[in-house]
Amino acid sequence: MTPFEVLDADYDLPIHCDGILEIIDSYARDPIGGGKALPAAVRASLVSGLRDHPTARVLLAFADATPVGAAICFMGFSTFRAQPLLNIHDLAVLPAWRGKGVGRVLLAAAEARARREGCCKLTLEVQEENVRARGLYESF
């Protein structure tokens, strides 16, 4: 049994909105994410932009009541299958929680979400130099 719970982001809950910002900002500050904090304008509009985007699916991983990871996903469409697909655009885990299974739990939740929505596949892209993430994705 996993110690993590994954929930769909609820934009009416401040802990979810703050969690999204903290997790994505942490990823942006990481060298693999560019090494810089999110600009103030992005921080101010990220949550509302996700909320208003019709294909956004945001999954948050919690340890107890603390958001520790996020999968920012978007629905797409496979022209070869004529069916929807789910793309994981960002998979991010707070540094203190990396290597503890949060990423794997988020991937499983994204896969389950894709199945529930009738998707023919789950896609993602990863930077070639992101060896740690590539290892996770390949093992999953």
QUIJOUR-V116180 format. One record per residue. N is the residue number from 1. PSI is psi in whole degrees, 0 to 359 (999 if undefined). D_LAST is the distance of its C-alpha to the last C-alpha in Angstrom with 1 decimal. Layout:
<<N/PSI/D_LAST> <N/PSI/D_LAST>>
This chain:
<<1/135/17.3> <2/145/15.8> <3/3/18.5> <4/143/17.2> <5/135/18.4> <6/129/17.1> <7/152/20.0> <8/137/21.0> <9/135/23.1> <10/108/26.8> <11/355/28.9> <12/353/31.9> <13/117/30.6> <14/323/31.4> <15/326/28.7> <16/313/26.0> <17/314/27.8> <18/323/28.4> <19/315/24.8> <20/310/23.6> <21/315/26.2> <22/315/25.5> <23/315/21.7> <24/322/22.2> <25/320/25.2> <26/317/23.5> <27/317/20.9> <28/324/23.9> <29/338/25.7> <30/146/23.0> <31/324/23.9> <32/337/20.7> <33/4/21.8> <34/342/25.3> <35/14/26.9> <36/146/29.1> <37/155/29.4> <38/137/29.2> <39/152/32.7> <40/321/34.8> <41/324/35.0> <42/314/31.2> <43/321/31.0> <44/335/33.9> <45/356/32.3> <46/307/28.5> <47/314/28.3> <48/325/31.1> <49/317/29.6> <50/315/26.3> <51/320/28.3> <52/348/30.5> <53/121/27.9> <54/340/27.7> <55/3/24.1> <56/137/22.6> <57/111/20.1> <58/123/19.6> <59/133/17.5> <60/133/18.5> <61/133/17.1> <62/140/20.1> <63/112/21.0> <64/239/24.3> <65/18/25.9> <66/124/24.5> <67/126/22.0> <68/352/19.6> <69/159/16.8> <70/145/16.7> <71/114/14.8> <72/113/17.6> <73/156/17.0> <74/138/19.6> <75/141/20.4> <76/197/21.3> <77/131/22.6> <78/117/21.7> <79/337/25.0> <80/339/24.0> <81/347/23.0> <82/44/25.4> <83/160/22.9> <84/158/21.2> <85/161/17.8> <86/126/16.0> <87/126/15.3> <88/108/13.7> <89/318/16.5> <90/135/16.0> <91/113/13.4> <92/141/15.7> <93/136/16.2> <94/141/19.6> <95/319/20.2> <96/345/21.3> <97/0/18.2> <98/146/15.6> <99/10/13.9> <100/8/14.5> <101/359/11.4> <102/314/12.5> <103/317/9.9> <104/319/7.2> <105/320/10.1> <106/320/10.9> <107/317/7.8> <108/320/8.5> <109/321/12.1> <110/319/11.9> <111/316/10.5> <112/320/13.3> <113/316/15.7> <114/317/15.2> <115/316/15.9> <116/327/18.9> <117/7/20.2> <118/28/20.1> <119/146/17.9> <120/342/17.3> <121/164/14.1> <122/127/11.9> <123/160/12.4> <124/162/12.2> <125/152/14.0> <126/145/13.9> <127/138/16.8> <128/324/17.0> <129/356/18.3> <130/73/15.6> <131/318/14.2> <132/312/12.5> <133/318/10.6> <134/320/9.8> <135/318/8.5> <136/310/6.1> <137/318/5.1> <138/323/5.5> <139/333/3.8> <140/999/0.0>>
